[in-house]
Amino acid sequence: MRTAMVFSLLLIAGGAAASTPAYTDPWSREAEAAAEAAVARLGPQRALALQVTVLGLQTIVLPIVGIQQGVVASVSQLHQAMTALNAAESDLEIRVNLPADVLFDFDKAGIRPDAAKSLAFLATIIRANPKGRTRLEGHTDAVGNGPYNQALSERRAESVKTWLVTKEGLDAAKLVTKGWGKTKPVAPNDTDANRQKNRRLEAIVEKAPRP
């Protein structure tokens, strides 16, 4: 319920009554339940007006990793990042699939200069979910031998981690890398187009620590 989500953000931003409990995570079950109850009390017309007003202002901010540097991400920035990267969201995590051909030159592990925007979007998503870790997993196509592809996928995952730490100031302890080589294709390695799909960097952003 989008209106409930907006109201939960208002709770974070201090827009609720003084008697309302303080919430630090707008996507927690407690915040969502309180938001839905508040929306029910408002009624559909006032709730819709609240949603339009908040989305129009786009001034609510979320606390994120790196807050000690005064870094914040607005709701609109998070929405833009999720849309730009075609992120898939579940209750537990957010998955982002970045084509390797966007991040790296062929057969290389260094980050391309024009990959900065995509990685900045990824950093925005990671910052908005400070409780969990982010797994950075490298994948290759089936061209070449197994050990070489395995090493390349590991180097690429490490390169993305290094970029996010040095360029975006993310906490290295919250970024875990893994290389899978050619062992987890998402398409048959029978055409150039399919091999391009298999060359990728997957980022799995956990919303909360795993038990």
C-alpha positions in Angstrom: 0.0 0.0 0.0 1.9 3.0 -1.2 0.0 5.5 0.9 0.9 3.5 4.0 4.5 3.5 3.0 4.5 7.2 2.6 2.9 7.7 6.0 5.5 5.4 7.5 8.2 7.7 6.1 6.4 10.6 7.8 6.7 8.7 11.0 10.4 8.5 10.5 10.6 12.2 9.5 8.8 13.3 12.7 5.5 14.1 11.0 3.4 11.9 13.4 1.8 13.0 16.6 4.0 13.1 19.8 2.1 10.1 21.1 3.2 8.0 18.2 6.1 5.6 18.9 9.4 6.5 17.1 10.3 4.2 14.2 13.8 4.1 12.6 13.0 1.7 9.7 10.1 2.7 7.4 10.0 -0.8 5.9 9.8 -2.6 9.2 6.6 -4.6 10.0 5.9 -2.4 13.0 6.2 0.8 11.0 4.1 -0.6 8.2 1.4 -1.7 10.6 1.4 1.7 12.3 1.2 3.4 9.0 -1.7 1.3 7.8 -3.6 1.9 11.0 -3.0 5.7 10.7 -4.1 5.6 7.0 -7.3 3.8 8.1 -8.0 6.5 10.7 -7.4 9.2 8.1 -9.9 7.9 5.6 -9.3 7.4 1.9 -9.6 11.1 0.8 -7.3 12.5 3.5 -4.8 9.6 3.0 -4.7 10.3 -0.8 -4.1 14.0 -0.1 -1.3 13.1 2.3 0.4 10.9 -0.3 0.2 13.5 -3.0 1.6 16.2 -0.7 4.5 14.1 0.4 5.4 12.8 -3.0 5.2 16.3 -4.4 7.6 17.7 -1.8 10.1 14.8 -2.1 12.0 16.1 0.9 11.8 13.2 3.3 15.2 11.6 3.8 16.2 8.2 5.0 19.1 7.4 7.4 21.7 5.3 5.6 25.1 3.7 5.9 27.7 6.4 5.9 25.5 8.8 8.1 28.7 9.7 10.0 29.7 11.5 6.8 26.3 13.2 6.7 25.3 11.2 3.6 21.5 10.8 3.0 19.3 9.4 0.2 16.0 10.9 -0.5 12.9 8.7 -1.3 12.9 9.9 -4.9 16.6 9.0 -5.3 16.0 5.5 -3.9 13.0 5.1 -6.3 15.1 6.3 -9.2 17.9 3.9 -8.3 15.6 0.9 -8.0 13.9 1.7 -11.3 17.2 2.4 -13.2 18.7 -0.9 -12.2 15.4 -2.9 -12.6 15.9 -4.1 -9.0 13.8 -7.1 -7.9 12.5 -6.7 -4.3 11.2 -9.3 -1.8 10.4 -9.1 1.9 14.0 -10.2 2.7 16.2 -8.7 0.0 16.7 -6.6 -3.1 18.4 -8.2 -6.1 20.2 -6.2 -8.7 21.6 -7.7 -11.9 24.4 -5.6 -13.5 25.6 -6.7 -17.0 29.4 -7.3 -16.9 29.7 -5.6 -20.3 28.5 -2.4 -18.7 30.9 -2.6 -15.8 34.1 -4.0 -17.4 35.9 -4.2 -20.7 36.1 -7.6 -22.3 38.2 -10.0 -20.3 39.1 -7.3 -17.8 38.3 -6.7 -14.1 38.8 -3.0 -13.9 35.7 -0.8 -13.6 34.9 1.2 -16.7 34.6 5.0 -16.2 31.1 5.0 -17.7 29.9 2.4 -15.1 30.0 5.0 -12.3 26.3 5.9 -12.6 25.1 2.3 -12.3 27.3 1.7 -9.3 26.2 5.0 -7.7 22.6 3.8 -8.1 23.6 0.5 -6.4 25.2 2.4 -3.6 22.0 4.3 -3.0 20.1 1.0 -2.6 22.7 -0.4 -0.3 22.7 2.7 1.9 18.9 2.6 2.3 19.2 -0.9 3.8 21.9 -0.5 6.5 20.9 -3.5 8.6 21.9 -6.3 6.3 24.9 -7.2 4.3 25.3 -7.0 0.5 26.6 -10.0 -1.5 28.5 -9.1 -4.6 28.6 -12.2 -6.9 30.5 -12.3 -10.2 29.5 -14.6 -13.1 31.0 -15.3 -16.5 30.0 -17.0 -19.7 31.3 -20.5 -20.7 34.0 -19.2 -23.1 37.4 -20.2 -21.8 38.5 -22.7 -19.1 36.9 -23.1 -15.7 39.8 -21.9 -13.5 40.3 -18.8 -15.6 36.6 -17.8 -15.5 36.5 -18.5 -11.8 39.4 -16.2 -11.1 37.9 -13.5 -13.4 34.6 -13.6 -11.6 36.3 -13.3 -8.2 38.4 -10.3 -9.4 35.4 -8.6 -10.8 33.4 -8.9 -7.6 36.3 -7.6 -5.6 36.6 -4.6 -8.1 33.0 -3.6 -7.5 33.5 -3.9 -3.7 36.6 -1.7 -3.9 34.8 0.9 -6.0 31.9 1.1 -3.6 34.2 1.5 -0.6 36.6 4.0 -2.1 34.2 6.0 -4.3 30.9 5.8 -2.3 32.3 5.4 1.2 30.4 2.2 2.0 31.4 -0.1 4.9 33.7 -2.8 3.5 32.6 -5.1 6.4 29.0 -5.1 5.0 30.1 -6.1 1.5 30.8 -9.8 0.8 32.2 -11.0 -2.5 31.9 -14.3 -4.3 32.9 -15.6 -7.7 30.9 -18.3 -9.4 32.7 -18.4 -12.7 30.6 -20.1 -15.4 28.8 -22.4 -12.9 25.5 -20.5 -12.6 24.3 -19.4 -16.1 20.9 -17.8 -16.5 20.8 -18.7 -20.2 22.3 -21.3 -22.5 25.8 -20.4 -23.7 24.8 -20.9 -27.3 24.6 -17.4 -28.7 26.3 -14.1 -28.2 23.1 -12.6 -26.7 22.8 -15.4 -24.2 26.5 -15.4 -23.3 26.1 -11.6 -22.6 23.3 -12.4 -20.1 25.6 -14.8 -18.3 28.3 -12.2 -17.9 27.0 -10.3 -15.0 27.5 -9.0 -11.4 24.7 -9.8 -9.1 24.2 -7.7 -5.9 22.0 -9.2 -3.2 21.1 -6.5 -0.7 19.8 -8.0 2.5 17.2 -5.9 4.3 18.1 -7.4 7.7 20.9 -9.6 9.1 20.5 -13.3 8.3 20.2 -15.6 11.4 
